[in-house]
């Protein structure tokens, strides 16, 4: 299982297998790991480190050297990171991650968690919060210039937010869209995203969402 997780991370990163092995032994057997490379050449990874049935917030952000001749063990920068999420490197050299705390279990109701988007400095390990809210997930969909595009899923609604990673200033791109979006990609001032149709949930769509106006343009339905 761990070998499969490493290969998945390698495929996503475009790194060599020996680079992915920099995190070998730093997460639980069979756990998920998602990596990214910093401009310094170092590697960061969100790695599953918590045993148990609920691993929602059991991952950590780890830092490792990008060269195999540096044998120092990976360093934990912060914990409580969302399971199988991907670290988002920023132009400042910092890394954005989705973190949270599990909410109370209410019989007969869906659990709502405390969510934050945090920016971590690998050099000092300082952590600053640029978004604090509640819900199910605050997915880091993409980086668009000075803003992080966040796909926020809350009870009864999913929305697209833009968060300035320097100041924490927030704006709403779209107040509502179907809560099944995936495969986000920034393209010329817009976000390309696959999702379900607003009405016919059995149909998958490809849409272009203007990051300034929030205008949705359907490109494909299948």
Secondary structure as UniProt FT lines:
FT   HELIX           2..13
FT   HELIX           17..20
FT   HELIX           21..23
FT   TURN            24..25
FT   TURN            29..30
FT   STRAND          33..37
FT   TURN            39..40
FT   STRAND          43..48
FT   TURN            56..57
FT   STRAND          59..64
FT   TURN            68..69
FT   STRAND          75..81
FT   TURN            83..84
FT   STRAND          88..89
FT   TURN            91..92
FT   STRAND          95..101
FT   TURN            107..108
FT   STRAND          113..120
FT   TURN            122..124
FT   STRAND          127..135
FT   STRAND          137..144
FT   TURN            145..146
FT   STRAND          147..154
FT   TURN            155..156
FT   STRAND          157..164
FT   TURN            165..167
FT   STRAND          170..174
FT   TURN            179..180
FT   STRAND          182..187
FT   TURN            188..189
FT   STRAND          190..196
FT   TURN            201..202
FT   STRAND          204..210
FT   TURN            211..213
FT   STRAND          216..221
//
